[in-house]
Amino acid sequence: MIATIPSADQQRALASFVRAQREKLTPAALGLPPGARRRTPGLRREEVAQLAGLSVTWYTWLEQGRDMSLSPLALARLAGALRLGRAERAYLFELAGKRDPDPGPDEGEAVPPAVLACVEAIAAPAYILDRAWTALSWNRAAERLFVGWLDGAGSRNLLRFIFLEPAARSLICDYDDRARRVVAEFRAAVSTHLGDRPIRGLVETLRRASPDFARLWDEQGVLGREGGARTFNHPTDGFLRFEQVTFDVAGRPDLKLTMLVPGIESAGLGMMSGRPGPA
């Protein structure tokens, strides 16, 4: 997300959310002494401020919904002190209009088994991409379709395939247009993670290895990852047309599930001739 100045409604919502989270916590849950009789549920404002390493005045103003400076570092400390989960933390930063400096250890985590089973159960080509757009899982239909990417022992990264594998140029119809859109979509998708070492390393590697990628990256294009027609010149099945659909994986914002639903031309291939088509 792009950092913004929260509106008055957002400030009130942020104040209510933070107060509710404070009231849910108990001293015992955080290893604090119970102290004297408490007139309100949960922790005191002073206790939360101390746990977060913030001033009591700053925290009090936050709960009062005042117009004040909200730094990402202070919000991150507050999220830790309030023991916020991933979704709660994301909601906190969304209300504050700030980018989370540490959204959590998403990369490297295993794909949930239910998601893996979902990919296998889909008849159409389907695959899971991580934050760097490296395929973590794919089904047999996707393996058959993406010659040079998901059918071999090479890199599973989509950008490396498109810009470094010669097979991509012959497989993907309207290659130049698709390559430009993919770079713009990738920039938008990783806008808040451009400083991460894996993302930075991938971009630097592609810039050195592919003049086409370097030129398109320098164009500063930004596009949302949209669906729509995707066409291929498959070496075995000929011309194929699909409609691409992409979903966020619930609870895993770093993962994207992409499906390629066969169009009329593709659906008829294989099924009419008896050959196992890509769908």
C-alpha positions as CSV (number, residue, x, y, z in Angstrom):
1,M,0.0,0.0,0.0
2,I,1.0,3.7,-0.4
3,A,1.4,5.6,2.8
4,T,-1.4,8.1,3.3
5,I,-2.6,10.5,6.0
6,P,-5.5,8.9,7.8
7,S,-8.9,10.6,7.7
8,A,-10.8,11.6,10.8
9,D,-12.9,8.5,10.4
10,Q,-9.8,6.3,10.2
11,Q,-8.3,8.0,13.3
12,R,-11.4,7.2,15.2
13,A,-11.4,3.7,14.0
14,L,-7.8,3.3,14.8
15,A,-8.4,4.6,18.3
16,S,-11.3,2.2,18.9
17,F,-9.3,-0.7,17.5
18,V,-6.2,-0.1,19.7
19,R,-8.3,0.4,22.8
20,A,-10.2,-2.8,22.1
21,Q,-7.0,-4.7,21.7
22,R,-5.6,-3.3,25.0
23,E,-8.7,-4.2,26.9
24,K,-8.4,-7.9,25.7
25,L,-5.0,-8.3,27.2
26,T,-4.5,-9.3,30.9
27,P,-1.5,-8.6,33.0
28,A,-1.2,-12.4,33.7
29,A,-1.0,-13.1,30.0
30,L,2.0,-10.9,29.6
31,G,3.7,-11.9,32.9
32,L,2.9,-8.7,34.7
33,P,1.9,-8.5,38.3
34,P,-1.9,-8.0,38.8
35,G,-1.4,-4.9,40.9
36,A,-4.2,-3.1,42.6
37,R,-7.9,-3.6,41.7
38,R,-8.5,-2.5,38.1
39,R,-11.5,-0.3,37.2
40,T,-11.3,-1.1,33.5
41,P,-10.7,-4.5,31.7
42,G,-7.3,-5.3,30.3
43,L,-4.1,-3.4,30.6
44,R,-3.7,0.2,31.5
45,R,-2.5,2.7,29.0
46,E,0.7,3.2,30.9
47,E,1.4,-0.5,30.8
48,V,1.0,-0.7,27.0
49,A,3.2,2.3,26.5
50,Q,5.9,0.8,28.7
51,L,5.7,-2.5,26.9
52,A,6.0,-0.8,23.5
53,G,8.7,1.6,24.6
54,L,6.5,4.6,23.8
55,S,5.5,7.7,25.8
56,V,2.3,7.6,27.7
57,T,1.2,10.9,26.2
58,W,1.7,9.5,22.6
59,Y,-0.3,6.4,23.4
60,T,-3.0,8.3,25.2
61,W,-3.4,10.7,22.2
62,L,-3.6,7.7,19.9
63,E,-6.5,6.2,21.8
64,Q,-8.2,9.6,21.8
65,G,-8.1,9.7,18.1
66,R,-6.1,12.9,17.9
67,D,-4.3,14.2,14.8
68,M,-0.7,13.1,15.5
69,S,2.4,11.7,13.9
70,L,2.4,7.9,13.5
71,S,5.7,6.5,12.5
72,P,5.9,2.9,11.1
73,L,8.4,2.0,13.8
74,A,6.2,3.2,16.6
75,L,3.2,1.2,15.2
76,A,5.4,-1.9,14.9
77,R,6.4,-1.6,18.5
78,L,2.7,-1.1,19.5
79,A,1.7,-4.2,17.4
80,G,4.2,-6.3,19.3
81,A,3.1,-5.0,22.7
82,L,-0.5,-5.7,21.9
83,R,0.4,-9.2,20.6
84,L,-1.4,-8.6,17.3
85,G,-1.8,-11.5,14.9
86,R,-0.9,-11.1,11.2
87,A,-4.4,-9.9,10.1
88,E,-4.7,-7.6,13.1
89,R,-1.3,-6.1,12.5
90,A,-2.1,-5.5,8.8
91,Y,-5.4,-3.8,9.8
92,L,-3.5,-1.5,12.3
93,F,-1.2,-0.3,9.6
94,E,-4.1,0.0,7.1
95,L,-6.0,2.3,9.4
96,A,-2.9,4.3,10.1
97,G,-2.1,4.7,6.4
98,K,1.4,3.4,6.9
99,R,3.5,0.6,5.4
100,D,4.5,-2.1,7.8
101,P,8.3,-2.3,8.0
102,D,8.1,-6.0,8.9
103,P,5.0,-7.7,7.7
104,G,6.1,-11.1,9.0
105,P,8.1,-14.1,8.0
106,D,5.9,-15.0,5.0
107,E,8.7,-16.1,2.6
108,G,10.0,-19.6,3.0
109,E,7.0,-20.9,4.8
110,A,5.4,-24.1,3.4
111,V,2.3,-23.8,1.2
112,P,-0.6,-25.0,3.4
113,P,-1.6,-28.6,2.6
114,A,-5.2,-27.6,1.8
115,V,-3.9,-25.1,-0.9
116,L,-1.7,-27.8,-2.4
117,A,-4.7,-30.1,-2.6
118,C,-6.7,-27.4,-4.2
119,V,-4.1,-26.9,-6.9
120,E,-4.0,-30.6,-7.7
121,A,-7.8,-30.8,-7.8
122,I,-8.1,-28.1,-10.4
123,A,-8.5,-29.5,-13.9
124,A,-7.2,-26.3,-15.7
125,P,-3.6,-25.2,-15.5
126,A,-3.0,-23.8,-12.0
127,Y,0.1,-22.7,-10.0
128,I,1.1,-20.9,-6.8
129,L,3.5,-18.0,-6.9
130,D,5.4,-16.6,-3.9
131,R,6.2,-13.0,-3.3
132,A,9.1,-13.1,-5.8
133,W,6.9,-14.8,-8.3
134,T,8.6,-18.2,-8.0
135,A,6.3,-21.1,-8.5
136,L,6.0,-23.2,-5.3
137,S,3.4,-25.6,-6.6
138,W,1.7,-26.4,-9.9
139,N,-0.5,-29.2,-11.3
140,R,0.1,-31.5,-14.3
141,A,-1.9,-29.3,-16.6
142,A,0.4,-26.3,-15.8
143,E,3.5,-28.4,-16.3
144,R,2.3,-29.5,-19.7
145,L,1.4,-25.9,-20.8
146,F,4.5,-24.0,-19.6
147,V,7.2,-25.6,-21.7
148,G,10.5,-24.4,-20.5
149,W,9.3,-23.2,-17.1
150,L,7.4,-25.8,-15.1
151,D,8.3,-28.9,-17.1
152,G,12.1,-28.9,-16.5
153,A,14.8,-28.6,-13.9
154,G,15.5,-24.9,-14.5
155,S,14.5,-21.8,-12.5
156,R,10.9,-21.8,-11.3
157,N,10.8,-18.0,-11.2
158,L,8.3,-16.6,-13.7
159,L,10.3,-13.5,-14.5
160,R,13.5,-15.5,-15.1
161,F,11.5,-17.7,-17.5
162,I,10.0,-14.8,-19.4
163,F,13.3,-12.9,-19.8
164,L,16.0,-15.5,-19.7
165,E,14.6,-18.6,-21.4
166,P,14.3,-18.5,-25.2
167,A,11.4,-20.9,-25.0
168,A,9.2,-18.1,-23.6
169,R,9.4,-16.0,-26.7
170,S,8.1,-18.8,-28.9
171,L,5.5,-20.0,-26.3
172,I,3.9,-16.7,-25.3
173,C,1.8,-14.9,-28.0
174,D,2.2,-11.1,-28.2
175,Y,5.4,-11.6,-26.2
176,D,6.5,-7.9,-26.1
177,D,3.1,-6.7,-24.8
178,R,2.9,-9.5,-22.2
179,A,6.5,-8.9,-21.0
180,R,5.8,-5.2,-20.5
181,R,2.7,-5.9,-18.5
182,V,4.4,-8.6,-16.4
183,V,7.1,-6.2,-15.3
184,A,4.6,-3.5,-14.5
185,E,2.5,-6.0,-12.5
186,F,5.5,-7.2,-10.6
187,R,6.6,-3.7,-9.7
188,A,3.1,-3.0,-8.3
189,A,3.0,-6.4,-6.4
190,V,6.4,-5.9,-4.7
191,S,6.1,-2.1,-4.1
192,T,6.4,-2.5,-0.4
193,H,9.2,-5.1,-0.6
194,L,11.6,-3.6,-3.0
195,G,14.2,-3.4,-0.2
196,D,13.9,-7.0,0.7
197,R,17.1,-8.9,-0.2
198,P,15.4,-11.6,-2.4
199,I,13.4,-9.1,-4.4
200,R,16.4,-6.7,-4.8
201,G,18.6,-9.6,-5.8
202,L,16.2,-10.8,-8.4
203,V,15.7,-7.4,-10.0
204,E,19.5,-6.7,-10.1
205,T,20.1,-10.1,-11.6
206,L,17.5,-9.6,-14.3
207,R,18.7,-6.1,-15.1
208,R,22.2,-7.4,-15.7
209,A,21.2,-10.5,-17.7
210,S,18.3,-9.1,-19.8
211,P,18.5,-5.7,-21.6
212,D,14.7,-6.1,-22.2
213,F,13.9,-6.4,-18.5
214,A,16.3,-3.5,-17.7
215,R,14.5,-1.3,-20.2
216,L,11.0,-2.2,-19.1
217,W,11.9,-1.9,-15.4
218,D,13.3,1.6,-16.0
219,E,10.0,2.6,-17.7
220,Q,8.5,2.6,-14.1
221,G,5.2,1.1,-15.3
222,V,2.8,0.0,-12.6
223,L,-0.3,-2.2,-13.3
224,G,-2.5,-4.4,-11.2
225,R,-2.2,-8.1,-11.8
226,E,-5.4,-8.5,-13.9
227,G,-7.0,-11.4,-15.6
228,G,-8.0,-11.6,-19.2
229,A,-7.0,-13.5,-22.3
230,R,-3.7,-15.4,-22.4
231,T,-2.7,-17.1,-25.7
232,F,0.1,-19.5,-26.4
233,N,1.8,-21.2,-29.3
234,H,2.3,-24.6,-27.7
235,P,4.9,-26.9,-29.5
236,T,2.5,-29.9,-29.2
237,D,-1.0,-28.6,-28.9
238,G,-0.7,-25.5,-31.2
239,F,-2.6,-22.3,-30.5
240,L,-4.2,-22.2,-27.0
241,R,-6.4,-19.5,-25.5
242,F,-7.1,-19.1,-21.8
243,E,-8.7,-16.7,-19.4
244,Q,-6.4,-16.0,-16.5
245,V,-7.8,-15.7,-13.0
246,T,-5.7,-14.9,-9.9
247,F,-6.6,-15.2,-6.3
248,D,-5.0,-14.2,-3.0
249,V,-4.5,-17.2,-0.6
250,A,-6.4,-16.5,2.6
251,G,-4.1,-15.9,5.5
252,R,-1.0,-15.9,3.2
253,P,-0.8,-12.5,1.4
254,D,2.6,-13.5,0.0
255,L,1.0,-16.3,-2.1
256,K,-1.0,-16.0,-5.3
257,L,-3.1,-18.8,-6.9
258,T,-3.3,-18.4,-10.7
259,M,-5.7,-20.4,-12.9
260,L,-5.9,-20.5,-16.7
261,V,-9.4,-21.4,-17.6
262,P,-9.5,-22.9,-21.2
263,G,-11.1,-20.9,-23.9
264,I,-13.2,-22.4,-26.6
265,E,-10.2,-23.1,-28.8
266,S,-8.2,-24.7,-26.0
267,A,-11.1,-26.7,-24.5
268,G,-11.7,-28.5,-27.8
269,L,-8.1,-29.6,-28.2
270,G,-7.3,-33.0,-26.9
271,M,-10.9,-33.7,-26.0
272,M,-12.0,-33.9,-29.6
273,S,-9.0,-35.9,-30.8
274,G,-8.5,-38.1,-27.7
275,R,-5.2,-36.5,-26.8
276,P,-4.6,-35.3,-23.3
277,G,-4.9,-31.6,-23.7
278,P,-3.5,-29.0,-21.2
279,A,-6.8,-28.6,-19.4
